[in-house]
Amino acid sequence: MKKNMKMLLVEDNEVIRNLTSQLLESLGYNVLTAAGKKTACDIIQQQCREIDLFLMDNDLPAPNEGLEIIAFTQDIVGFFRINNIPIILMSGKDRSADAENAGVEFLLKPFSSKELESAIQRAMAKKELTADTYI
């Protein structure tokens, strides 16, 4: 499942972004990174068909910017008529209710590699259950 799987990691904290990116790469994932909303939205708009999963911080640096990116992503997915892209929302605060309302997975920081992999597996399983087929 990991081979050739491309992820977009959106995290404004450079240390966390670099550590998480290295962790994902050590687990066998190809990782694109963005430090904020504008860069993330540009990458999503240009490469949404190639990205298999989004992992994003909710507070970039303003509260709920992660949710704004999720809304943007869902609009792009609908516009290009591609299957759902799994999203994991992460935060140092319990934002699980926000994630649930947005229909995405939630990962509480700090997290272990095992917790990260588990969240990825749940998100990918959810994609398989909700995949739309377009003709």
C-alpha positions as CSV (number, residue, x, y, z in Angstrom):
1,M,0.0,0.0,0.0
2,K,2.8,2.4,0.8
3,K,4.8,2.0,-2.4
4,N,4.4,5.1,-4.6
5,M,1.9,6.6,-2.2
6,K,2.2,10.4,-2.2
7,M,1.2,12.5,0.9
8,L,0.9,16.2,1.5
9,L,2.0,17.2,4.9
10,V,0.9,20.6,6.0
11,E,2.5,21.9,9.2
12,D,3.7,25.4,10.1
13,N,6.2,24.3,12.7
14,E,9.4,23.6,10.8
15,V,10.8,21.1,13.4
16,I,7.5,19.1,13.5
17,R,7.2,19.3,9.7
18,N,10.7,18.0,9.2
19,L,10.5,15.2,11.8
20,T,7.1,14.1,10.5
21,S,8.3,14.1,6.9
22,Q,11.3,12.0,7.9
23,L,9.1,9.6,9.8
24,L,6.7,9.2,6.8
25,E,9.6,8.7,4.4
26,S,11.2,6.1,6.8
27,L,7.8,4.3,6.6
28,G,8.0,4.3,2.8
29,Y,5.8,7.2,1.8
30,N,6.6,9.9,-0.7
31,V,6.0,13.3,1.0
32,L,5.3,16.8,-0.2
33,T,5.4,19.5,2.4
34,A,3.8,22.9,2.9
35,A,4.3,25.3,5.8
36,G,0.9,27.1,5.4
37,K,-2.5,27.4,3.8
38,K,-1.5,29.2,0.6
39,T,1.3,26.8,-0.3
40,A,-0.9,23.8,0.6
41,C,-3.8,25.1,-1.5
42,D,-1.4,25.7,-4.5
43,I,-0.1,22.2,-4.2
44,I,-3.6,20.7,-3.9
45,Q,-4.8,22.7,-6.9
46,Q,-1.8,21.6,-9.1
47,Q,-1.4,18.0,-7.9
48,C,-4.7,16.8,-6.4
49,R,-4.8,13.8,-8.8
50,E,-1.4,12.5,-7.6
51,I,-1.9,13.0,-3.9
52,D,-3.1,9.9,-2.0
53,L,-3.5,11.4,1.5
54,F,-3.3,14.7,3.3
55,L,-1.9,15.1,6.8
56,M,-2.4,18.6,8.2
57,D,-2.2,20.6,11.3
58,N,-5.4,22.4,12.2
59,D,-3.8,25.6,13.5
60,L,-1.6,27.1,10.7
61,P,-0.9,29.5,12.6
62,A,-4.5,30.7,12.8
63,P,-7.1,28.4,14.4
64,N,-9.1,26.3,12.0
65,E,-6.9,26.9,9.0
66,G,-6.7,23.1,8.6
67,L,-10.5,22.9,8.4
68,E,-10.3,25.7,5.7
69,I,-7.9,23.6,3.7
70,I,-10.1,20.6,4.1
71,A,-13.1,22.6,2.7
72,F,-10.9,23.8,-0.2
73,T,-9.7,20.2,-0.9
74,Q,-13.3,18.9,-0.9
75,D,-14.3,21.6,-3.4
76,I,-11.3,20.7,-5.7
77,V,-12.1,17.0,-5.5
78,G,-15.7,17.7,-6.5
79,F,-14.7,20.1,-9.2
80,F,-12.2,17.6,-10.8
81,R,-14.6,14.7,-10.1
82,I,-11.9,12.5,-8.5
83,N,-12.4,10.1,-5.7
84,N,-12.2,11.3,-2.1
85,I,-8.7,12.0,-0.8
86,P,-8.3,10.8,2.8
87,I,-7.4,13.5,5.2
88,I,-5.9,13.4,8.7
89,L,-6.3,16.5,10.8
90,M,-3.7,16.8,13.6
91,S,-3.5,19.1,16.5
92,G,-2.0,19.5,20.0
93,K,-5.5,20.1,21.3
94,D,-8.4,17.6,21.1
95,R,-10.1,18.7,17.9
96,S,-11.6,15.3,17.3
97,A,-15.1,16.7,17.1
98,D,-14.0,19.1,14.4
99,A,-12.4,16.3,12.5
100,E,-15.5,14.1,12.8
101,N,-17.7,17.0,11.6
102,A,-15.5,17.4,8.6
103,G,-15.5,13.6,7.9
104,V,-11.8,13.1,8.4
105,E,-9.5,11.3,10.8
106,F,-7.9,13.0,13.8
107,L,-4.5,12.6,15.2
108,L,-3.5,14.1,18.6
109,K,0.0,15.6,18.9
110,P,2.4,14.4,20.0
111,F,2.0,11.0,18.3
112,S,4.2,7.9,17.9
113,S,5.0,6.3,14.5
114,K,2.5,3.5,15.4
115,E,-0.3,6.0,16.1
116,L,0.6,7.8,12.8
117,E,0.5,4.5,10.8
118,S,-2.8,3.6,12.5
119,A,-4.4,6.9,11.5
120,I,-3.2,6.5,7.9
121,Q,-4.7,3.0,7.8
122,R,-8.0,4.2,9.2
123,A,-8.1,7.1,6.7
124,M,-7.3,4.8,3.7
125,A,-9.9,2.3,4.9
126,K,-12.5,5.1,5.1
127,K,-11.5,6.1,1.5
128,E,-12.3,2.6,0.3
129,L,-15.7,2.7,2.0
130,T,-16.7,6.1,0.6
131,A,-15.1,6.0,-2.9
132,D,-17.3,7.4,-5.6
133,T,-17.1,6.2,-9.1
134,Y,-17.3,8.8,-11.9
135,I,-17.9,8.0,-15.5
